[in-house]
């Protein structure tokens, strides 16, 4: 069932949204406020006993559990359906039997494949990466400002493409009717490689929509600053860019980092935007580990950290709230992030403050210009 229209003056009331944190609601053009719940019992990734670090979506049918559904009663005698076809009927039943203000959608959350920033972090180690190298645009061998995919990352995305093709042909899986992606280059590449050339329905071709708020947690790392709009359009001319998308990145400043509560507000805003303006039941979102983790938090899903290139579907129940039920959300100020002007000492803890050599105290001045070419 479509979500019932609930006229609200604003999508989200954000209390104490202090500078330099942005007002994310500016990216949404009308809408509703939802209460989200991930529906457990359908996928392995909903089960706390599933090990996310070893989870291989290609080996387990995207994690879909082999089980019976209430909708199985509608099967005709002699009818043989795949697990995904039966699941599709179950989702249809849930929507048909729901109140007018409740809707179920299935979203495939795909983390981008390996980028040059991932490879460099593995090479230098997390402390040195966070405190020095990530604030640069690259070194003599690689660039990681708005990182592109490595050769291994490209191959990983092609594996996803092949698996989707298998699922479409063998499992008759319901394909996404909408495709959303982060504006960061590694996600644009991953989405393009994953879905181009698939045997999709003619009325639901692969045309990605780029959404600003699906980006990674915004830190002072240069891999978190997106390229300008012109470059993105020239690189992926068939992709659509959402209304209000700025030419230059309006969120990254090289000094302050987005807090977890701010990111969760951002995730809720972009989810509300998708749920209130997209009538498709099946949707794909290509994003990042941190942002997908934040979205799962908003969905009240158990934590599930995706490896690079991994994909998980989630069955989501969304309930449109009345104006009286809406709660004001308070976020924390963005925080200034200190870093070193030379590589840090090796003893620094992975999650601790930067321990620079005594001659180079941590600073908060950007090491590079804040506006990319």
NORBELPE-V444545 format. One line per field, one symbol per residue. phi: phi as a letter, one per 30 degrees, with the letter a starting at -180 (. if undefined). psi: psi as a letter, one per 30 degrees, with the letter a starting at -180 (. if undefined). A space follows every 10 residues. Layout:
phi->???
psi->???
//
This chain:
phi->.ddddbdbdb dbccdhdddc dddddddcci kbccccbdcd jcbeddcedd dddcdbddcb hiidddacbd ddddddeidc cdeddddedd dddeddcddd cbbcbccdcc deddcddddd dddcjdeddd cbdddcclbd cacbdhecdd eddddddddd dddedddddc chddddcbbc bdddeddedd ddddcdiddd eddbddbdcd beddddedcd dddccddddd dddddbdddc cddidddced cdbibccddd dddddedddd dedddcbbdd dcbcbcbbed dddddddddh ddeadddeid bbdbdbcccd cdedddcdcc cdddcdcdbc cbedddddde cdddcdeedb debcdedbed cdd
psi->kkkkkjjkel ekjjkhilkg kljffffkil alklkkkkjl ffkeffkffk jefgkjfffg hggkkjllle ffffklkfkj kleeeeeeee eeeeeegllf gkkklkkjjk kllklfeeee eeefkeeeee fdefflfaaf flkgkiklkl eeeeeeeeee eeeeeeeeee fhkklkfkjk llfkeeeeee eeeefkglil kffiljjkkk keggllkjag kfffklllee eeeeeiffkk klkgkleljf ekfgelkkle eeeeeeeeee eeeefffjfk ekkkkjblee eeeeeeeefh llkjjklkfl kkkkkkkkkk lleffkkkkk llklkkklll flkllffkke galkillffi lklgkkflkf jl.
//
